[in-house]
Amino acid sequence: MLKEKLKNTEIILGSGSPRRRELLSEMGFIFKVETREVEESIPVNLNPMESAVFLSKLKAGAFGKDFFNENTILITADTIVVLDDKILGKPSNRQHAIEMLQNLSGKVHEVITGITLKSEKKETSFFATTKVWFKRLTNEEIEFYVDNYKPFDKAGAYGIQEWIGYVAVEKIEGSYFNVVGLPTNKLYEELIRF
């Protein structure tokens, strides 16, 4: 079904994330990767869901009209981690990563991915939310993770598919792949509808 519907479509992933590349590839898509630099600043009046969608739209907007032909679909995404209604970005250094993980330790947080699909003629955006329960982590465990996995390119300072996901995540509610970086089931449905 997927092949028929999207057979003559050129899919572009507007993200440099190796995790998103891997997920899209595992879904059976043939695609190219193109990225554009954008200043990721969020208006203060937006809630976390709106913020994730805003950032995905911002990334899509960096691709001008001349980029598209009639068969192109661009996928842009942004994943944010939210604890107590506060958005946790990517850590700026080792200490910042340790502090973020200390804050997540023993608590429930949300991972929200905003996605924008854009073609020559239309654009649609959506989001997916996953709740993640972390066990209480020792400082030793946190430092081990930060020093060995260097999660400085990850929102919330962790990757669920790494060591910390195996030992710290007690349960999740929602899509696991959303926490990795793309809500694959929702993306699949939206692409077919698009």
Protein Blocks (a to p, Z undefined) as FASTA:
>chain_A
ZZmmmmmpccddfbfbfklmmmmmmnopacddddddddddddfkbcfklmmmmmmmmmmm
mpcfklpcfkbccddddddddeehiacdddfbfklmmmmmmmmgopacddddddddddfk
bccddddddddddddddfklmmmmmmmnopmlbghhiafklmklmmmmmbdcdjfklmno
pafklmmmmmmmZZ
